[in-house]
């Protein structure tokens, strides 16, 4: 069950969970196991399937692979609940229940999954077990659309899932960890690929809920034999002609992985919700790449990762290389570092696969909200690091105590944009419109009501880098003592629109003064400026850099000493100073907003 939106109380039994922070404990507690005799069987479970060798390359003159089905239009909204309601239609009843582990019960009690629930969970129902399996992979092979795969407490090897034609809307395959939080542990790779624990290859309509994905790496102690990531979502477009899609990753703990807690490529329509991604040794907590679109990333904690907390780098180079791997483009000229080469390939791929139907190095329609990002960036990387993410919303995030920048936007320094970035425009007449700017920056993003407190020297709280134009900033707290709190480069000043923010100082990267005429509103014109970390701390309940979460007993809990960045009710700086037209309906903790306050949180006491 989920309880208060403002407080999370974790115990060894059930949990009370706030909407903002990863809290699988309650979800797991709502699914207690009731043993009532031996399981019923439809038929003997099939043996695990061996990994198939890769298909041989097609001979010259062989028919082309059919184009994948057109991608359905994305739901364009600033309301993530509405996105989930229209996009992720999970069934209320399961067609079958497959159990993994022993001793297998005849029935289980489980509540229907409501991805938008913030209060108490629905009443659990007792369901008969259809089949039982010893391993996750056997159950994954046997699963079909509409099934619940209920995993009993224990320690397991991972599993892989591919394209299941039976899966679809209201027919998701739901993999659910049972028992108390942390009792279902995956600590080894799947058989299909040693790089991943859970591997969703060209999969669709899948829910992964409640697993403890336990890596064994740490900085300086990375084993080449260990999996690279806890979860991999991969369309493998060059091989399959498909994108992975309609996947929900809910309430999982992924930590101490060799490179990432979660990685995805060639994908769209993914929900990352209520997870903790922690202590990735090589890079990021979660890394979205290669032309992925239409993500909601909400109510997660990204903690202690070596590089970024959340990275969405859509990487035009890797994306277009994936297109070249497709049989349809075997004769297309190999990569050239020019805009003309890339634009022609994009044009032909769009004609072949449709808009958003292939990895294009761009990501659109993201909602990144209500996340806490703390203690990341030992080797660099923004807490939220975006490259090629456009037409998206970043709101209600709390970013503090990281070792690098806050929210970064740029184009990944790709070679196709280089001629437009170096040296960049020197006069407003050189920017006639979008065609005169880089193709793969972060365009037209709304960034509102975030609290970003940066302590690292030389790192900005918000960066608008190469080609990240049209950025709209409202109601943010962007504080950085040792560096500019906002940094805008010459290829990003076009249609830049800022207002009602708390900032320390602004840097324009040495651009000529005349270029500033390209902005809709400069950040100094409607802002509270010159605010240091110490000055900001006086306006909130309790500032600090203590970790947000602690690990305990194979799971995690909220740190009782964590800071409280809610504005004091008496704060004349933060309360009532925002743009009321741009305030989200709820805050970081899921509390309904009553006024136009600045930052990620509604007022607290004081």
C-alpha positions in Angstrom: 0.0 0.0 0.0 1.0 3.6 -0.4 0.3 6.1 2.4 1.1 9.7 3.1 2.4 11.8 0.3 4.6 13.7 2.7 6.3 11.1 4.8 7.8 7.7 4.2 8.0 5.4 7.2 9.9 2.1 6.5 9.8 -0.9 8.9 10.8 -4.5 8.5 7.1 -5.2 7.9 4.9 -3.1 5.7 5.8 0.5 4.6 4.0 3.8 4.4 5.1 5.4 1.2 5.1 9.0 -0.1 4.4 9.6 -3.8 7.8 11.1 -4.4 10.4 8.6 -3.2 11.1 5.0 -4.1 9.3 2.8 -1.7 8.7 -0.6 -2.8 8.3 -1.9 0.7 4.6 -1.2 0.7 4.1 -2.7 -2.7 5.7 -5.9 -1.7 3.8 -6.1 1.6 0.5 -6.0 -0.2 1.4 -9.3 -1.9 1.9 -11.8 0.9 2.1 -15.4 0.0 -0.5 -17.9 1.2 0.5 -21.5 1.0 -2.4 -23.9 0.6 -1.1 -27.1 -0.9 0.7 -28.2 -4.1 0.3 -26.0 -7.2 -2.1 -26.9 -10.0 -0.5 -27.3 -13.4 -1.8 -26.8 -17.0 1.1 -28.9 -18.2 4.7 -29.7 -17.2 6.8 -26.5 -17.4 9.0 -26.4 -20.5 12.8 -26.5 -20.1 14.6 -23.2 -20.4 15.2 -22.1 -23.9 18.8 -22.0 -25.1 20.0 -18.7 -26.5 19.6 -18.6 -30.3 22.7 -17.8 -32.3 22.5 -14.5 -34.2 20.8 -14.7 -37.6 23.2 -14.8 -40.5 23.6 -11.7 -42.6 21.3 -11.5 -45.6 22.9 -12.3 -48.9 22.9 -9.5 -51.5 19.6 -9.3 -53.2 17.7 -10.9 -50.4 14.3 -9.2 -49.6 14.5 -6.4 -47.1 13.1 -6.8 -43.6 9.6 -5.4 -43.3 9.3 -2.0 -41.7 8.1 -2.0 -38.1 4.6 -0.9 -37.3 4.2 2.9 -37.0 4.7 4.3 -33.6 1.4 5.5 -32.0 1.2 9.2 -31.3 2.7 10.2 -28.0 0.5 11.7 -25.3 1.6 15.3 -25.0 0.9 16.6 -21.5 2.6 18.1 -18.5 0.6 15.8 -16.2 2.4 12.5 -15.7 -0.7 10.9 -14.2 -2.6 11.7 -17.5 0.3 10.2 -19.5 0.2 7.0 -17.5 -3.6 6.8 -17.7 -3.6 7.1 -21.5 -0.3 5.3 -22.2 0.2 2.4 -19.8 -3.1 0.4 -19.7 -2.3 -2.4 -17.3 -4.9 -5.1 -16.9 -7.0 -5.2 -13.7 -7.1 -9.0 -13.7 -4.4 -11.6 -14.7 -5.1 -14.4 -17.1 -2.6 -16.7 -15.4 -0.3 -16.7 -12.4 3.2 -18.2 -12.8 5.2 -18.7 -9.7 9.0 -18.8 -9.5 10.6 -20.4 -6.4 9.9 -23.1 -3.9 7.9 -24.3 -2.1 5.3 -23.2 -4.6 1.9 -22.2 -3.2 -1.4 -23.1 -4.7 -2.7 -19.5 -4.3 -1.2 -16.1 -3.8 -2.7 -12.8 -2.6 -1.9 -9.8 -4.7 -3.5 -6.4 -5.3 -4.1 -5.1 -8.8 -1.3 -2.8 -10.0 -2.4 0.9 -10.2 0.6 2.9 -11.5 -1.1 6.2 -10.5 -2.0 5.2 -6.9 -0.7 7.5 -4.2 -2.9 6.3 -1.3 -3.5 2.8 0.1 -3.3 0.0 -2.4 -6.4 -1.9 -3.5 -7.5 -4.9 -1.5 -5.4 -8.0 -2.3 -7.2 -10.8 -4.1 -6.5 -14.5 -3.7 -5.5 -15.9 -7.1 -4.8 -19.6 -8.0 -1.4 -20.5 -9.2 -1.4 -21.8 -12.7 2.2 -23.1 -13.1 5.4 -23.2 -11.1 9.0 -22.8 -12.2 12.4 -23.2 -10.6 14.0 -20.3 -12.5 13.1 -16.8 -13.7 14.2 -17.7 -17.2 11.8 -20.7 -17.4 8.9 -18.5 -16.3 9.9 -15.7 -18.7 10.0 -18.2 -21.6 6.6 -19.5 -20.7 5.0 -16.2 -20.0 2.5 -14.6 -22.3 0.5 -11.4 -22.4 -1.8 -10.9 -19.4 0.3 -13.1 -17.0 1.6 -12.3 -13.6 5.0 -13.8 -12.8 5.2 -13.9 -9.0 8.7 -14.5 -7.7 9.0 -16.0 -4.2 11.7 -14.7 -1.8 15.2 -16.1 -2.7 18.3 -15.3 -4.7 18.1 -15.8 -8.5 20.0 -15.5 -11.7 18.5 -12.9 -14.1 16.3 -13.4 -17.1 15.6 -12.1 -20.6 12.4 -11.4 -22.4 12.0 -10.8 -26.1 9.1 -9.8 -28.4 5.9 -11.6 -27.2 3.2 -11.1 -29.8 0.6 -12.0 -27.2 1.5 -8.9 -25.1 -0.3 -5.6 -25.6 -2.4 -3.0 -23.9 -4.3 -4.6 -21.0 -2.2 -7.6 -21.6 1.1 -6.7 -19.9 3.5 -9.4 -18.6 4.0 -8.4 -15.0 7.1 -9.7 -13.2 6.6 -9.0 -9.4 8.8 -9.6 -6.4 6.9 -11.1 -3.5 7.5 -11.0 0.2 9.1 -8.2 2.2 11.3 -5.5 0.5 14.7 -6.9 -0.6 13.8 -10.6 -0.2 13.8 -11.2 -3.9 17.4 -10.8 -5.0 18.9 -11.0 -8.5 22.7 -11.2 -8.2 23.8 -12.8 -11.5 23.4 -12.1 -15.2 20.8 -13.6 -17.4 21.9 -16.6 -19.6 21.2 -14.7 -22.8 23.8 -12.0 -22.3 26.3 -11.7 -19.4 26.2 -7.9 -19.5 22.7 -7.7 -18.1 20.7 -9.1 -15.2 17.2 -8.3 -16.7 17.4 -8.0 -20.4 14.3 -6.7 -22.3 15.3 -7.2 -26.0 12.8 -5.8 -28.4 10.3 -6.5 -25.6 7.0 -4.6 -25.1 4.2 -4.4 -22.6 6.3 -5.6 -19.6 6.3 -4.5 -16.0 9.3 -5.1 -13.7 8.3 -4.5 -10.1 10.1 -4.8 -6.8 13.4 -6.6 -7.4 16.6 -6.1 -5.5 19.2 -6.1 -8.3 22.4 -6.5 -6.4 25.7 -5.7 -8.1 29.1 -6.4 -6.7 31.2 -3.5 -8.1 32.5 -0.3 -6.5 34.9 2.4 -7.8 38.3 0.7 -8.1 36.7 -2.8 -7.6 35.0 -3.4 -10.9 35.0 -7.0 -12.1 34.9 -7.5 -15.9 32.9 -10.7 -15.2 30.1 -8.8 -13.5 27.1 -7.6 -15.4 27.3 -4.1 -16.7 23.7 -3.1 -15.6 20.8 -4.3 -13.5 18.3 -3.7 -16.3 18.8 -3.3 -20.0 15.9 -2.2 -22.3 17.1 -2.7 -25.9 15.2 -2.6 -29.2 18.4 -3.9 -30.9 17.1 -2.0 -34.0 19.8 -3.0 -36.5 19.0 -6.7 -35.8 15.3 -6.7 -35.1 13.9 -3.6 -36.9 12.1 -2.9 -33.7 12.1 -0.6 -30.7 11.4 -1.7 -27.2 8.3 0.0 -25.8 5.6 0.1 -23.2 7.8 -0.9 -20.3 7.3 0.0 -16.7 10.1 -0.3 -14.2 8.6 0.2 -10.8 9.9 0.1 -7.2 13.2 -1.6 -7.8 16.5 -1.3 -6.0 19.5 -1.4 -8.4 22.9 -0.8 -6.9 26.7 -1.3 -7.2 26.6 -2.2 -10.8 29.7 -2.2 -13.0 28.4 0.6 -15.3 24.7 1.5 -14.8 21.8 0.6 -12.7 19.6 0.8 -15.8 20.4 1.3 -19.4 18.2 1.6 -22.5 18.6 2.0 -26.2 16.3 2.0 -29.2 13.1 2.5 -27.1 10.1 4.6 -26.5 7.2 4.8 -24.0 8.9 3.8 -20.8 7.9 4.6 -17.2 10.7 4.7 -14.5 8.9 5.1 -11.2 9.7 4.8 -7.4 13.1 3.2 -8.0 16.5 3.7 -6.3 19.5 3.7 -8.6 22.6 3.8 -6.5 26.4 3.4 -6.5 27.0 2.7 -10.2 30.8 2.2 -10.3 31.5 3.2 -13.9 29.0 5.8 -14.9 25.3 6.7 -14.3 22.4 5.6 -12.1 20.2 5.3 -15.2 21.2 6.0 -18.7 18.8 6.5 -21.6 20.4 6.6 -25.0 20.2 6.2 -28.8 17.1 8.0 -29.9 14.7 6.9 -27.1 11.5 8.9 -26.8 8.4 9.3 -24.6 9.6 8.6 -21.1 8.2 9.4 -17.7 10.9 9.4 -15.0 9.3 10.2 -11.7 9.6 9.6 -7.9 13.1 8.0 -8.2 16.2 8.5 -6.1 19.6 8.6 -7.9 22.3 8.3 -5.2 26.1 8.0 -5.1 26.7 7.1 -8.7 30.1 7.8 -10.1 28.9 10.0 -13.0 25.4 11.3 -13.6 22.4 10.4 -11.5 20.0 10.4 -14.5 21.5 10.6 -18.0 19.4 10.9 -21.2 22.0 11.2 -23.9 20.3 10.3 -27.1 23.7 10.2 -28.9 23.3 10.9 -32.6 26.5 9.1 -33.5 25.5 5.8 -31.9 22.0 6.2 -33.1 22.8 6.7 -36.7 25.3 3.9 -36.6 22.5 1.6 -35.4 20.4 2.7 -38.5 23.4 1.8 -40.7 23.3 -1.7 -39.2 19.8 -2.3 -40.6 19.7 -4.2 -43.9 17.8 -1.4 -45.6 20.9 0.8 -45.3 23.7 -1.6 -46.0 24.5 0.4 -49.2 24.3 3.9 -47.6 27.7 5.7 -47.5 29.5 5.1 -44.2 29.5 7.8 -41.6 30.8 11.2 -42.6 31.2 14.0 -40.0 28.9 16.4 -41.8 25.4 17.7 -41.3 24.5 17.0 -44.9 25.3 13.3 -44.5 23.3 13.0 -41.3 20.3 14.9 -42.5 20.0 12.8 -45.6 20.2 9.6 -43.6 17.5 10.9 -41.2 15.3 11.8 -44.1 15.6 8.4 -45.7 15.1 6.6 -42.4 12.0 8.6 -41.6 10.5 7.7 -45.0 11.3 4.1 -44.3 10.3 3.7 -40.6 8.2 6.8 -39.8 8.8 9.5 -37.3 10.2 8.2 -34.0 10.3 4.7 -35.5 14.1 4.4 -35.5 17.0 5.6 -33.3 17.5 9.2 -34.5 19.7 10.7 -31.7 16.8 12.8 -30.4 14.4 12.2 -27.5 11.1 14.0 -27.3 8.2 14.0 -24.8 10.0 13.3 -21.6 8.5 14.1 -18.2 11.3 14.1 -15.6 9.8 15.0 -12.2 9.7 14.5 -8.5 13.1 12.8 -8.3 15.8 13.3 -5.6 19.3 13.3 -7.0 22.1 13.4 -4.4 25.7 12.4 -4.0 26.5 11.7 -7.7 29.2 13.0 -10.1 32.5 11.9 -8.5 34.0 11.7 -12.1 31.8 14.4 -13.5 28.4 14.6 -15.3 25.3 16.6 -14.5 22.9 15.3 -11.9 20.4 15.4 -14.7 22.4 15.3 -17.9 20.5 15.7 -21.1 21.8 15.6 -24.7 19.3 15.7 -27.5 16.2 15.8 -25.2 13.6 18.2 -26.6 9.9 19.3 -26.1 10.0 17.9 -22.6 9.2 18.9 -19.0 11.7 18.8 -16.1 9.9 19.8 -12.9 9.8 19.3 -9.1 13.2 17.7 -8.8 15.5 18.2 -5.8 19.2 18.2 -6.7 21.7 18.7 -3.9 25.1 17.5 -2.6 26.3 16.4 -6.0 30.0 16.7 -7.1 29.4 18.1 -10.5 26.7 20.2 -12.3 23.0 20.3 -11.7 20.8 20.2 -14.9 22.9 20.1 -18.1 21.6 20.4 -21.7 23.8 20.0 -24.8 24.3 18.0 -28.0 26.9 15.5 -26.8 29.6 17.3 -28.9 28.6 15.3 -32.0 30.6 15.9 -35.2 27.5 16.7 -37.4 26.8 19.9 -35.4 30.5 20.9 -35.0 30.5 23.5 -37.8 27.5 25.3 -36.1 29.1 25.3 -32.6 32.7 26.2 -33.4 33.0 29.2 -33.3 29.2 29.7 -33.2 27.3 32.8 -34.1 28.8 36.2 -33.4 25.9 38.5 -34.4 22.1 38.1 -34.2 21.9 38.3 -38.0 23.7 35.0 -38.3 20.8 33.2 -36.5 18.0 33.3 -39.0 16.2 30.5 -37.2 16.5 26.8 -36.2 18.2 25.9 -39.5 21.2 28.0 -38.5 21.6 26.2 -35.2 22.8 22.7 -34.2 20.4 19.8 -35.0 20.9 17.8 -31.8 20.8 20.1 -28.9 18.0 20.2 -26.2 15.2 22.3 -27.7 12.1 23.8 -26.3 12.2 22.3 -22.8 10.2 23.6 -19.9 12.2 23.6 -16.7 10.2 24.7 -13.7 10.0 24.5 -9.9 13.3 22.6 -9.4 15.5 23.1 -6.4 19.2 22.8 -7.5 21.9 23.6 -4.9 25.4 23.1 -6.3 28.6 23.1 -4.2 31.1 21.9 -6.8 33.6 24.6 -8.1 33.3 25.5 -11.7 29.9 23.7 -12.2 26.6 25.5 -13.0 23.3 24.7 -11.5 21.7 24.9 -15.0 23.6 24.7 -18.3 22.2 25.5 -21.8 25.0 24.2 -23.9 25.4 23.5 -27.6 22.2 24.1 -29.5 19.9 24.0 -26.5 17.7 26.8 -27.5 14.1 27.7 -26.6 14.6 26.8 -23.0 11.9 28.1 -20.7 12.8 28.5 -17.0 10.2 29.3 -14.4 10.1 29.2 -10.6 13.4 27.4 -10.0 16.0 27.7 -7.3 19.4 27.6 -9.0 22.1 28.3 -6.5 25.9 27.8 -6.9 28.4 29.8 -4.9 31.6 28.8 -6.7 30.4 29.1 -10.3 27.6 30.6 -12.4 24.2 29.2 -11.4 23.0 29.6 -15.0 25.2 29.2 -18.1 23.9 30.0 -21.6 26.1 29.6 -24.7 25.8 31.4 -28.0 23.9 28.6 -29.8 21.4 28.5 -27.0 20.4 32.1 -26.5 17.8 31.9 -29.3 14.3 32.1 -27.7 15.8 31.6 -24.2 13.0 32.6 -21.8 13.6 32.9 -18.0 11.6 34.4 -15.2 10.8 34.2 -11.5 13.9 32.2 -10.6 16.3 32.4 -7.7 19.9 32.6 -9.0 23.4 33.4 -7.9 24.9 34.8 -11.1 24.6 34.2 -14.9 27.3 33.4 -17.4 26.9 33.8 -21.2 30.1 32.0 -22.1 31.8 35.1 -23.6 29.1 35.6 -26.3 28.9 39.1 -27.9 26.4 41.4 -26.2 24.3 41.7 -29.3 23.4 38.1 -29.3 21.4 38.6 -26.2 18.7 40.2 -28.3 17.8 36.7 -29.5 16.4 35.8 -26.1 12.8 36.2 -25.2 13.7 37.1 -21.6 17.1 37.1 -19.9 17.3 35.4 -16.5 18.4 38.6 -14.7 15.4 40.6 -15.7 12.8 38.8 -13.6 14.8 37.0 -10.9 16.1 37.2 -7.4 19.8 37.4 -8.0 23.0 37.2 -5.9 21.7 34.5 -3.7 24.4 32.3 -2.0 23.9 28.9 -0.5 24.1 30.4 3.0 21.4 33.0 2.1 19.2 30.4 0.6 19.6 28.1 3.7 18.1 30.8 5.8 14.8 30.6 3.8 14.2 26.8 4.2 13.4 24.6 7.1 16.7 22.8 7.3 19.4 22.9 4.6 22.3 20.5 4.4 24.1 17.8 2.4 23.3 14.7 4.4 22.4 11.7 2.2 18.7 11.3 1.4 18.7 7.5 1.9 20.6 4.9 3.9 21.0 1.1 3.2 19.9 -1.2 5.9 19.1 -5.0 6.0 19.3 -5.6 2.2 17.0 -2.6 1.4 17.0 1.1 2.0 15.3 3.7 4.2 15.0 7.5 4.4 17.8 9.1 6.3 16.3 10.7 9.4 19.0 13.4 9.1 18.3 14.3 5.5 17.8 18.0 4.8 14.4 19.6 4.6 14.4 22.1 1.7 10.7 23.2 2.2 10.5 27.0 2.3 9.7 28.5 5.6 6.2 29.9 5.6 7.7 33.3 6.5 10.0 33.3 3.5 9.5 36.4 1.4 12.0 35.1 -1.1 10.4 31.8 -2.0 6.7 31.9 -1.0 4.3 33.6 -3.4 7.1 34.8 -5.7 6.6 32.4 -8.6 4.8 32.6 -11.9 1.4 31.3 -11.0 0.7 30.3 -14.7 3.6 27.8 -14.6 3.3 26.1 -11.1 2.7 22.3 -11.3 -0.3 21.1 -9.4 1.7 19.0 -6.9 5.2 19.4 -5.5 8.1 17.0 -5.0 6.4 15.1 -2.2 3.1 14.9 -4.1 1.5 17.7 -1.9 -1.0 19.8 -3.7 0.4 23.3 -4.2 -1.6 26.2 -2.8 0.4 29.1 -4.0 3.1 30.3 -6.4 6.2 29.3 -4.5 9.7 28.8 -5.9 11.5 25.5 -5.9 10.4 21.9 -5.8 8.6 22.0 -2.4 5.6 23.6 -0.9 6.1 25.6 2.3 6.8 23.8 5.6 6.8 25.2 9.2 8.6 28.4 10.2 
